[in-house]
Amino acid sequence: MITKLSGKRYNFEIITENSDVYSDFSIRAISQDLRRYSSINNLNVILAEFDIAFDDPKFADSSWTLTQEEVNHLEEIAVQLFSSSHFLTFLEGKLDEDRMAGEWENQLSD
């Protein structure tokens, strides 16, 4: 399932893929200008909001395999975060910095 949310300069997708026991979870940011994208759930600012330690190896990758309960909890937090204009302004500033550092190589095709 993909939950889509819009910011000022970025669109966001909360992506969950369910299986019998475990589910995958990721958040993708897509720049509105060039349509470049990156998974952002392992950015420090997101990890902090999820109350996850920065060095926890379970959350190092761009997609996390978790229990359905954990996925539901993180999805709920993410929707609340992306509904906050204050948080979006802060996050989009961090994403601009990340893009300037050349971290966004992927581009969506139409």
C-alpha positions as a Python dict, from the first residue, in 0.01 Angstrom:
ca = {
    (1, 'M'): (0, 0, 0),
    (2, 'I'): (121, 350, -76),
    (3, 'T'): (1, 653, 120),
    (4, 'K'): (75, 973, -73),
    (5, 'L'): (126, 1310, 93),
    (6, 'S'): (228, 1648, -48),
    (7, 'G'): (467, 1909, 80),
    (8, 'K'): (571, 2242, -73),
    (9, 'R'): (871, 2117, -276),
    (10, 'Y'): (845, 1742, -225),
    (11, 'N'): (584, 1470, -243),
    (12, 'F'): (605, 1180, -2),
    (13, 'E'): (506, 816, -21),
    (14, 'I'): (474, 591, 281),
    (15, 'I'): (516, 244, 134),
    (16, 'T'): (411, -72, 315),
    (17, 'E'): (420, -422, 168),
    (18, 'N'): (249, -682, 383),
    (19, 'S'): (322, -1052, 404),
    (20, 'D'): (203, -1321, 644),
    (21, 'V'): (432, -1244, 936),
    (22, 'Y'): (653, -950, 845),
    (23, 'S'): (600, -634, 644),
    (24, 'D'): (829, -392, 462),
    (25, 'F'): (821, -21, 542),
    (26, 'S'): (983, 273, 367),
    (27, 'I'): (927, 642, 303),
    (28, 'R'): (1013, 796, -31),
    (29, 'A'): (1057, 1168, -97),
    (30, 'I'): (1011, 1289, -455),
    (31, 'S'): (1128, 1635, -560),
    (32, 'Q'): (851, 1818, -740),
    (33, 'D'): (1089, 1999, -975),
    (34, 'L'): (1308, 1724, -1123),
    (35, 'R'): (1113, 1420, -993),
    (36, 'R'): (1426, 1278, -835),
    (37, 'Y'): (1356, 1055, -538),
    (38, 'S'): (1519, 892, -242),
    (39, 'S'): (1414, 669, 46),
    (40, 'I'): (1430, 887, 356),
    (41, 'N'): (1318, 672, 647),
    (42, 'N'): (1681, 621, 752),
    (43, 'L'): (1759, 994, 767),
    (44, 'N'): (1854, 1108, 1117),
    (45, 'V'): (1562, 1352, 1135),
    (46, 'I'): (1312, 1073, 1061),
    (47, 'L'): (1483, 823, 1292),
    (48, 'A'): (1468, 1078, 1574),
    (49, 'E'): (1095, 1128, 1524),
    (50, 'F'): (1042, 751, 1528),
    (51, 'D'): (1253, 731, 1849),
    (52, 'I'): (1498, 492, 1681),
    (53, 'A'): (1869, 496, 1763),
    (54, 'F'): (2080, 625, 1473),
    (55, 'D'): (2316, 329, 1495),
    (56, 'D'): (2054, 50, 1521),
    (57, 'P'): (2149, -189, 1238),
    (58, 'K'): (1786, -306, 1206),
    (59, 'F'): (1702, 38, 1061),
    (60, 'A'): (2012, 106, 849),
    (61, 'D'): (1864, 9, 511),
    (62, 'S'): (1622, 211, 301),
    (63, 'S'): (1347, -48, 352),
    (64, 'W'): (1278, -209, 687),
    (65, 'T'): (1132, -555, 748),
    (66, 'L'): (922, -534, 1063),
    (67, 'T'): (621, -690, 1229),
    (68, 'Q'): (283, -566, 1112),
    (69, 'E'): (234, -401, 1452),
    (70, 'E'): (561, -207, 1416),
    (71, 'V'): (471, -102, 1062),
    (72, 'N'): (128, 20, 1171),
    (73, 'H'): (285, 221, 1454),
    (74, 'L'): (547, 386, 1228),
    (75, 'E'): (292, 458, 957),
    (76, 'E'): (70, 634, 1210),
    (77, 'I'): (362, 848, 1329),
    (78, 'A'): (467, 926, 970),
    (79, 'V'): (119, 1043, 870),
    (80, 'Q'): (111, 1274, 1172),
    (81, 'L'): (457, 1411, 1091),
    (82, 'F'): (378, 1482, 727),
    (83, 'S'): (55, 1654, 832),
    (84, 'S'): (255, 1914, 1029),
    (85, 'S'): (352, 2218, 822),
    (86, 'H'): (626, 2302, 1075),
    (87, 'F'): (783, 1956, 1043),
    (88, 'L'): (751, 1962, 662),
    (89, 'T'): (931, 2296, 640),
    (90, 'F'): (1214, 2161, 856),
    (91, 'L'): (1230, 1828, 669),
    (92, 'E'): (1226, 1987, 323),
    (93, 'G'): (1522, 2204, 426),
    (94, 'K'): (1711, 1889, 525),
    (95, 'L'): (1613, 1720, 198),
    (96, 'D'): (1742, 2021, 2),
    (97, 'E'): (2077, 1982, 182),
    (98, 'D'): (2080, 1609, 103),
    (99, 'R'): (2010, 1672, -267),
    (100, 'M'): (2285, 1937, -285),
    (101, 'A'): (2526, 1672, -158),
    (102, 'G'): (2438, 1461, -464),
    (103, 'E'): (2253, 1188, -276),
    (104, 'W'): (1953, 1177, -514),
    (105, 'E'): (2042, 982, -825),
    (106, 'N'): (1709, 815, -900),
    (107, 'Q'): (1456, 983, -1126),
    (108, 'L'): (1094, 884, -1178),
    (109, 'S'): (987, 831, -1535),
    (110, 'D'): (648, 951, -1654),
}
